[in-house]
């Protein structure tokens, strides 16, 4: 696997859920917080396995999926690929690197609703697929 840039605190996670679903919380990139106590890059802690989904994204968040415009709620998850982490470890956890695009999904816990004369109709799609990518400003330190 070719070397790629190491992720650190202040780098970002960008999640895109496939249209027509809209999750407002996921529109801007979300900052990552590295948990390494042993490695720093450009003065910031390095991100390890487990840091790929910032804590603020663990809580349920609202979504719509037109024509289901009465907001529903769900949670997001991501699945890293081997290109997003190193073979080497820091205390048993692999180090996150920029790598390629990886899978994201939004799991609906309370469906958005479509208003109708007969009453609101629920969104029948309970899993919204998407993609995720890391954005880094580290252009000096690579790992593989």
N, C-alpha and C positions, 0 to 999 in steps of 0.2 A: 504494500500500500504506500503511495507517495506521501511524503511529509506534507502537513498542512498547518495553518496558523492555530496556535493554542488560544482557547477562549479564556477570558478573565472577567472579573467584576467590571461592569460598565459596558461589556459587549451586549448584544441584543438578540432576542428571539422574535422572529416574525412568523406568525401563524396566519394562514389564509384558508378560511372555510369556503368550500365550493358554493357558488351562487345556486339558488337564490337566497340561501341562508345568510343572515347578517348577525354577527356577534360584536356589538359595539366595543366591548372591552378588548377585543383582539385586533381592532383596526390599527392602532399605533404599535410599533415594535415595543417589546417589553424588556427592560434591563435584566440582565443576569447578575447573580451574586455568587461569586466563587467561594467554595468552602475549604480550599486547601490551606492548611496551616504550614505546609512545607515549601510550596513553590509560589513564586511571584513572577509576574510578567509585567514589565513597565510599572512596577510598584503596586500592582493589584493582585489579590489572590486569584489563583488559577481555578477554573471551573472543573469539577469532577462529576462522575456519574451521579445522578440524583439532583444535580443543579440545573438540568436542562429545562425543567418546568418551574419557573419562579413561584414562590409561595402564594403570591397574589392571584395566580391562576388556578389554585386548588379549590377555591370557593365556587359555588354555583353562580352562574352569570346569565343575564337575560339574552334572548335572541328573538328574531323574527325570521320568517321565511315566506315572503309574499306568495300568495294572498293571505297567509296566516299572519296578520299584522297586530293581533293582540299578543304581547310578548309572552313567551314561555321561558323556561329555565333549563340549563344543562351544565355539564362540566366538560372540560377539554383534557385530552391526553395526547402524548406524543410517543412515537416509537423510533428510537435512534437506529441508524444503520451502522455497520462496522466502519464506514468512512467518517463517522462523527466522533469516534473515540480512539484512543491510542491502545497499543498492545501493552505498553508499560503502565505501571500503576503508582499511585500515591496512597500508601496505607491500604492497599487492597482494592482501590477504586480506580477505574481508568480515567485518564484526563480527556476532557472534551476538546475537540478540534473542529474547525469550521466545516470541513467535509461537504457533502452534497445535500440536496433536498431530502427530507424524510417525511414520514406519514404523521398526520395529526387527525384527530377525530373529536367531534363534539357529540357527546352522549346526552340526549334529551331526558330530563327527569320529570318535567311538567311541560306538555306540548303547547306551542303557540296556537292561537285559535283564529279561525276565519269567521268574521261576522256574517251571518245569514239571517234572512227573515224568520227562519225556523229556530234560530238560536245558534250560538257559536259552535263551529265544527273544529275538532282538533287536527293538528298537523299529523299525518300518518307516518312520517319518516322519523324514526327514533335515533338514528345515527347519521350525522352529517360529516362526510369525509372532507379532508383538507390536506394541505401540505404545510411544512414548516422549514425554515432555514435559519441559520445563525448569521448574524452580521457582526463583523469584528473590525476594530480599528487597530488591532495588533498587526503590524506589517514587518515585524522584526524576528519573532520567535516562533519556530516551527517544531512540530513533533510528528512522529508517524506511528 
